[in-house]
Every structure is written in structure tokens, then in C-alpha cells.
Amino acid sequence: MPVSKAQKRANAKYNKKHYDSMLIRVPKGKKEKIVAHANEYDISLNKFLNRAVDEAMERDKNNG
């Protein structure tokens, strides 16, 4: 179902208020591996990346 222009504006406004955006760069071919891993566990790419970052930060905090 197509999304109306008003809905697109509402979504953009909500996202701007509630989220920060980041661009990451990975070596060619790695993106497909990361996406496949997230799909294998039936989670979104965003959720997987957030979990990976949270786990790494917690591990670093405990080992520092």
C-alpha cells in the first residue's frame, strides 16, 4: 500500500525527534554477511547492529 506524502512527513518528523542517524562503511561483501546474519535470527538490521554495539560497549566497560 502506498504511503501518503502526509504520512511520510509525519514519519520523518517522528524519526528526527526520536532518533539519531549514523552512516557506517564496511568492506565490500561484508554488508551482505551482516544482513544475512540478522535475517538468520529474524531480527532487523538496525536491532542487530544496536545489540552488537551495546554488547561491545558493555564488554569494553567490564574489561577496562
Backbone torsions as a table, in degrees:
resi	resn	phi	psi	omega
1	MET	NA	129.1	179.8
2	PRO	-65.1	148.2	178.8
3	VAL	-98.9	133.4	-179.1
4	SER	-70.8	161.1	177.0
5	LYS	-61.6	-37.5	179.0
6	ALA	-64.1	-40.3	179.1
7	GLN	-67.5	-39.0	177.1
8	LYS	-61.5	-42.8	178.3
9	ARG	-64.6	-41.8	179.2
10	ALA	-63.4	-42.5	178.7
11	ASN	-63.5	-43.7	179.8
12	ALA	-62.9	-41.9	179.1
13	LYS	-63.3	-44.4	179.0
14	TYR	-62.5	-48.1	-178.5
15	ASN	-62.1	-40.4	179.5
16	LYS	-62.8	-36.6	-178.5
17	LYS	-76.1	-34.2	-169.9
18	HIS	-106.9	-12.0	-174.1
19	TYR	-134.5	149.1	166.5
20	ASP	-100.2	153.5	178.6
21	SER	-114.8	148.8	177.0
22	MET	-138.4	146.7	173.0
23	LEU	-109.7	126.1	175.2
24	ILE	-115.3	151.1	178.1
25	ARG	-119.5	133.0	178.3
26	VAL	-126.9	155.7	178.3
27	PRO	-59.6	150.6	178.3
28	LYS	-51.0	134.5	178.0
29	GLY	92.5	-22.8	-177.9
30	LYS	-74.0	-33.9	179.8
31	LYS	-56.2	-46.1	-178.8
32	GLU	-61.7	-37.0	178.4
33	LYS	-67.2	-41.3	-179.7
34	ILE	-66.3	-46.1	178.9
35	VAL	-61.2	-43.5	179.8
36	ALA	-62.2	-39.5	179.1
37	HIS	-63.8	-47.2	178.7
38	ALA	-61.2	-42.6	179.1
39	ASN	-64.3	-37.0	179.9
40	GLU	-59.2	-34.8	-179.5
41	TYR	-100.0	11.1	174.5
42	ASP	54.7	45.1	174.6
43	ILE	-127.2	157.2	179.8
44	SER	-70.6	156.3	177.2
45	LEU	-59.5	-42.3	179.8
46	ASN	-61.2	-45.8	-179.6
47	LYS	-64.2	-41.7	178.7
48	PHE	-62.0	-46.9	-179.0
49	LEU	-64.8	-40.5	176.9
50	ASN	-62.5	-42.0	178.9
51	ARG	-63.5	-44.1	-179.8
52	ALA	-61.3	-42.7	178.8
53	VAL	-65.3	-46.2	179.5
54	ASP	-59.4	-44.3	-179.8
55	GLU	-65.0	-40.9	179.3
56	ALA	-65.4	-42.4	179.9
57	MET	-64.8	-41.1	178.9
58	GLU	-65.3	-43.1	178.8
59	ARG	-62.7	-43.8	179.0
60	ASP	-63.7	-40.0	179.7
61	LYS	-63.0	-39.7	-177.8
62	ASN	-77.1	-20.7	-179.6
63	ASN	-102.5	-0.3	-174.7
64	GLY	-93.3	NA	NA
